[in-house]
Amino acid sequence: MPAMKAYVSLFRISNLPTVWSNVLAALLLCGEAFSWTSALALLMSLSLFYCAGMALNDILDAEIDSQQRAARPIPAGMITIVQAQRATVLLFVSAFSMLFTLPHAATAMCAAAVLVGLIVVYDRYHKGNPCSVFLMAGCRVMVYLVAAGGVTGRFQSSVLLVALCQFGYIVLLSGVARYENRLPRGFSFPLIPLLLAGICLVDGISLALILRSPLWLLVGVGGTLMTLAGQKFVRGD
């Protein structure tokens, strides 16, 4: 159980509802009939990409985390660097393999390759890099493109619009996170976890407006609450 908890924390699984809402938005706006087979493949694949990216982030930040965030699984000694590396490779390989089941697997694979490239560049160079907020936002945009491209082989304007809205939101979120340490001493409001959970709300609002149904706003609120609930047990940042 301690080992399982360490990996769950390493992968930041509490944030996975934000990935699921991205995938759902792309599938609902891509213009194709909804397919549970494709949906499940994309949900699983992009969840694994996310977990792999989080693990890689902690691997590359292990040295600085040992000084600033010693409670994280790697500096705390709960998971070794080698174990984290093996898990990361397995997650990336598994994520790619699931894309082969999609109607337009080649498009999905190409978009996923760009996603992985952005993940690696972000994880490697995000410390002290003012441009990293755009890399992080770009990773989110690629989630929509992998999903829409894998199902239809193209990227619809409505999908691009929602992805662009999310891009702006992630830039804002990442910018706030950069200056979190500059907040007044004693300020304990969980701003970053709340903003992370709000990714689902952005999707919900976008779907409600584009599809003209308030039901999707409720779905976005549900995803936000699910993320916040998960963050009580597993760290989200």
C-alpha positions as CSV (number, residue, x, y, z in Angstrom):
1,M,0.0,0.0,0.0
2,P,2.8,2.6,0.7
3,A,4.3,1.8,-2.7
4,M,1.0,2.2,-4.4
5,K,0.3,5.5,-2.6
6,A,3.8,6.7,-3.7
7,Y,3.1,6.0,-7.4
8,V,-0.4,7.5,-7.2
9,S,1.2,10.6,-5.9
10,L,4.0,10.5,-8.5
11,F,1.4,10.3,-11.3
12,R,-0.9,13.0,-9.8
13,I,-4.0,10.9,-10.6
14,S,-6.2,13.4,-8.7
15,N,-5.9,15.6,-11.8
16,L,-7.0,13.0,-14.3
17,P,-10.6,14.3,-14.5
18,T,-9.2,17.4,-16.1
19,V,-7.8,15.2,-18.9
20,W,-11.1,13.3,-19.2
21,S,-13.1,16.5,-19.7
22,N,-10.6,17.6,-22.4
23,V,-11.1,14.3,-24.3
24,L,-14.9,14.5,-23.8
25,A,-15.1,18.0,-25.2
26,A,-13.0,17.0,-28.3
27,L,-15.2,14.0,-29.0
28,L,-18.4,15.8,-28.6
29,L,-17.3,18.7,-30.9
30,C,-15.5,16.7,-33.6
31,G,-18.6,16.0,-35.6
32,E,-18.5,12.2,-35.5
33,A,-21.0,9.8,-33.8
34,F,-19.8,9.0,-30.3
35,S,-18.0,5.7,-30.0
36,W,-17.4,4.2,-26.6
37,T,-14.6,2.1,-28.0
38,S,-12.7,5.1,-29.2
39,A,-13.6,7.1,-26.2
40,L,-12.2,4.5,-23.8
41,A,-9.0,4.1,-25.8
42,L,-8.4,7.9,-25.8
43,L,-9.3,8.3,-22.1
44,M,-6.9,5.6,-21.1
45,S,-4.1,6.7,-23.5
46,L,-4.2,10.3,-22.6
47,S,-4.4,9.6,-18.9
48,L,-1.3,7.5,-19.3
49,F,0.5,10.3,-21.2
50,Y,-0.4,12.7,-18.4
51,C,0.8,10.3,-15.6
52,A,4.0,9.7,-17.6
53,G,4.6,13.5,-17.9
54,M,4.1,14.0,-14.2
55,A,6.5,11.2,-13.4
56,L,9.1,12.6,-15.8
57,N,8.7,16.0,-14.2
58,D,9.6,14.6,-10.8
59,I,12.5,12.6,-12.2
60,L,14.1,15.7,-13.7
61,D,13.3,17.9,-10.7
62,A,14.5,15.3,-8.1
63,E,17.6,17.4,-7.1
64,I,15.7,20.7,-6.6
65,D,12.8,18.8,-5.0
66,S,15.1,17.4,-2.4
67,Q,15.7,21.0,-1.2
68,Q,12.3,22.5,-1.8
69,R,9.7,19.7,-1.8
70,A,11.3,16.9,0.2
71,A,7.9,15.2,0.8
72,R,7.6,14.2,-2.9
73,P,7.9,10.4,-3.5
74,I,11.4,10.5,-5.1
75,P,13.3,12.8,-2.6
76,A,11.4,11.1,0.3
77,G,12.9,7.8,-0.8
78,M,9.5,6.1,-1.5
79,I,10.4,5.6,-5.1
80,T,13.9,5.4,-6.6
81,I,14.9,7.3,-9.8
82,V,15.3,4.0,-11.6
83,Q,11.8,2.8,-10.6
84,A,10.3,6.1,-11.7
85,Q,12.2,5.9,-15.0
86,R,10.9,2.4,-15.7
87,A,7.4,3.4,-14.9
88,T,7.6,6.5,-17.2
89,V,8.8,4.5,-20.1
90,L,6.1,1.8,-19.6
91,L,3.4,4.5,-19.4
92,F,4.5,6.2,-22.6
93,V,4.7,3.0,-24.5
94,S,1.3,1.8,-23.2
95,A,-0.2,5.2,-24.1
96,F,1.0,5.0,-27.7
97,S,-0.1,1.4,-28.1
98,M,-3.7,2.2,-27.3
99,L,-3.9,4.7,-30.1
100,F,-3.6,1.9,-32.7
101,T,-7.2,1.0,-32.1
102,L,-8.5,4.4,-33.3
103,P,-10.1,4.9,-36.7
104,H,-7.3,7.4,-37.7
105,A,-4.5,6.0,-35.7
106,A,-1.8,7.6,-37.8
107,T,-3.1,11.1,-37.2
108,A,-3.4,10.3,-33.4
109,M,0.1,9.0,-33.3
110,C,1.5,12.1,-35.0
111,A,-0.3,14.4,-32.7
112,A,0.7,12.3,-29.7
113,A,4.4,12.5,-30.8
114,V,4.1,16.3,-30.7
115,L,2.4,16.0,-27.3
116,V,5.3,13.9,-25.9
117,G,7.8,16.3,-27.4
118,L,6.2,19.2,-25.6
119,I,6.0,17.2,-22.4
120,V,9.7,16.4,-22.5
121,V,10.8,20.0,-23.4
122,Y,8.6,21.4,-20.6
123,D,9.8,18.9,-18.0
124,R,13.4,19.5,-18.9
125,Y,13.5,23.3,-19.2
126,H,10.5,24.6,-17.2
127,K,12.6,25.8,-14.2
128,G,13.3,29.5,-14.6
129,N,12.0,29.6,-18.2
130,P,9.3,32.3,-18.7
131,C,8.2,30.5,-22.0
132,S,7.4,27.3,-20.1
133,V,3.8,28.5,-19.5
134,F,3.2,28.3,-23.2
135,L,4.7,24.8,-23.4
136,M,2.4,23.7,-20.6
137,A,-0.6,25.2,-22.4
138,G,0.5,23.6,-25.6
139,C,0.4,20.2,-23.9
140,R,-3.2,20.7,-23.1
141,V,-4.0,21.8,-26.7
142,M,-2.5,18.6,-28.0
143,V,-4.9,16.5,-25.8
144,Y,-7.8,17.9,-27.8
145,L,-6.0,17.3,-31.1
146,V,-5.0,13.7,-30.3
147,A,-8.6,13.0,-29.5
148,A,-10.2,14.7,-32.4
149,G,-7.5,13.6,-34.9
150,G,-7.7,10.0,-33.8
151,V,-11.5,9.9,-34.4
152,T,-11.9,12.0,-37.5
153,G,-8.4,12.4,-39.0
154,R,-8.8,16.2,-38.9
155,F,-9.1,19.1,-36.4
156,Q,-12.4,20.9,-36.5
157,S,-12.8,24.6,-35.8
158,S,-15.0,24.1,-32.8
159,V,-12.3,21.8,-31.2
160,L,-9.6,24.3,-32.0
161,L,-11.7,27.1,-30.4
162,V,-12.1,25.2,-27.1
163,A,-8.5,24.2,-27.2
164,L,-7.5,27.8,-27.6
165,C,-9.7,28.8,-24.7
166,Q,-8.0,26.2,-22.6
167,F,-4.6,27.4,-23.8
168,G,-5.3,30.8,-22.4
169,Y,-6.6,29.4,-19.1
170,I,-3.5,27.2,-18.7
171,V,-1.2,30.2,-19.4
172,L,-3.0,32.1,-16.7
173,L,-2.8,29.1,-14.3
174,S,0.8,28.5,-14.9
175,G,1.6,32.2,-14.5
176,V,-0.1,32.3,-11.1
177,A,1.7,29.1,-10.1
178,R,5.0,30.8,-10.9
179,Y,4.4,33.6,-8.5
180,E,2.7,31.5,-5.8
181,N,5.7,31.8,-3.6
182,R,5.5,35.6,-3.7
183,L,2.1,35.6,-2.0
184,P,1.9,37.3,1.4
185,R,3.1,35.2,4.3
186,G,0.2,33.4,6.0
187,F,-1.9,33.2,2.7
188,S,-3.0,29.6,2.7
189,F,-5.9,29.6,0.3
190,P,-5.4,26.5,-2.1
191,L,-5.3,28.6,-5.2
192,I,-3.4,26.4,-7.6
193,P,-5.4,23.2,-6.8
194,L,-8.6,25.1,-7.3
195,L,-7.4,26.5,-10.6
196,L,-6.3,23.0,-11.7
197,A,-9.7,21.7,-11.0
198,G,-11.2,24.6,-13.0
199,I,-9.9,23.1,-16.2
200,C,-13.0,20.9,-16.2
201,L,-15.2,23.9,-15.7
202,V,-13.7,25.6,-18.7
203,D,-14.6,22.6,-20.8
204,G,-18.1,22.5,-19.3
205,I,-18.7,26.2,-20.1
206,S,-17.4,25.8,-23.6
207,L,-19.6,22.8,-24.3
208,A,-22.7,24.5,-22.8
209,L,-22.2,27.5,-25.0
210,I,-21.4,25.6,-28.2
211,L,-23.9,22.8,-27.8
212,R,-26.4,25.2,-26.3
213,S,-27.2,22.9,-23.4
214,P,-26.7,23.8,-19.7
215,L,-26.3,20.1,-18.9
216,W,-22.6,20.3,-20.0
217,L,-22.0,23.1,-17.5
218,L,-23.2,20.7,-14.8
219,V,-20.8,18.1,-16.2
220,G,-17.9,20.6,-15.9
221,V,-18.9,21.4,-12.3
222,G,-18.9,17.7,-11.6
223,G,-15.5,17.2,-13.0
224,T,-14.2,20.2,-11.0
225,L,-15.6,18.7,-7.8
226,M,-14.2,15.3,-8.6
227,T,-10.8,16.8,-9.0
228,L,-11.0,18.7,-5.8
229,A,-12.1,15.6,-3.9
230,G,-9.2,13.6,-5.3
231,Q,-6.7,16.3,-4.3
232,K,-7.7,15.8,-0.7
233,F,-6.0,12.4,-0.9
234,V,-3.4,12.8,-3.6
235,R,-1.4,16.0,-4.3
236,G,-2.3,17.8,-7.5
237,D,0.7,20.0,-8.0
